[in-house]
Amino acid sequence: MAARLPPGKALALLVAGTGLGWGIMKLTTPTESQFYDVLAPDLKRKVDERRKEAAEWDKLYGKTTVEEQYRKAVEREEPKKV
């Protein structure tokens, strides 16, 4: 019969493995600005356009959920009751 791994040791290995994976990810993943800096010019234009659209959307609607936006749209479209 195979020997079982003690729970404490198993937990320590799990934490160590997760920490190692997180550390590798943190060291190798570029930041948002580093990623943007290496983009091709046409992709930078697209990113800039999208950021501008997002800023305009936030200006109009704020940071609301889809449900809130739908409710506001329905309220605008409902006929006014007298």
ChimeraX attribute file (.defattr): number of C-alpha atoms within 10 A of each C-alpha:
attribute: neighborCount
match mode: 1-to-1
recipient: residues
	/A:1	3
	/A:2	4
	/A:3	5
	/A:4	7
	/A:5	9
	/A:6	8
	/A:7	9
	/A:8	9
	/A:9	10
	/A:10	12
	/A:11	12
	/A:12	11
	/A:13	12
	/A:14	12
	/A:15	12
	/A:16	12
	/A:17	12
	/A:18	12
	/A:19	12
	/A:20	12
	/A:21	11
	/A:22	11
	/A:23	11
	/A:24	11
	/A:25	11
	/A:26	11
	/A:27	8
	/A:28	8
	/A:29	10
	/A:30	11
	/A:31	10
	/A:32	8
	/A:33	8
	/A:34	10
	/A:35	10
	/A:36	14
	/A:37	11
	/A:38	10
	/A:39	12
	/A:40	9
	/A:41	11
	/A:42	9
	/A:43	12
	/A:44	14
	/A:45	12
	/A:46	11
	/A:47	14
	/A:48	12
	/A:49	12
	/A:50	12
	/A:51	12
	/A:52	12
	/A:53	12
	/A:54	12
	/A:55	12
	/A:56	12
	/A:57	12
	/A:58	12
	/A:59	10
	/A:60	9
	/A:61	12
	/A:62	11
	/A:63	11
	/A:64	9
	/A:65	9
	/A:66	9
	/A:67	9
	/A:68	12
	/A:69	14
	/A:70	11
	/A:71	11
	/A:72	12
	/A:73	11
	/A:74	11
	/A:75	11
	/A:76	10
	/A:77	9
	/A:78	8
	/A:79	8
	/A:80	7
	/A:81	4
	/A:82	3
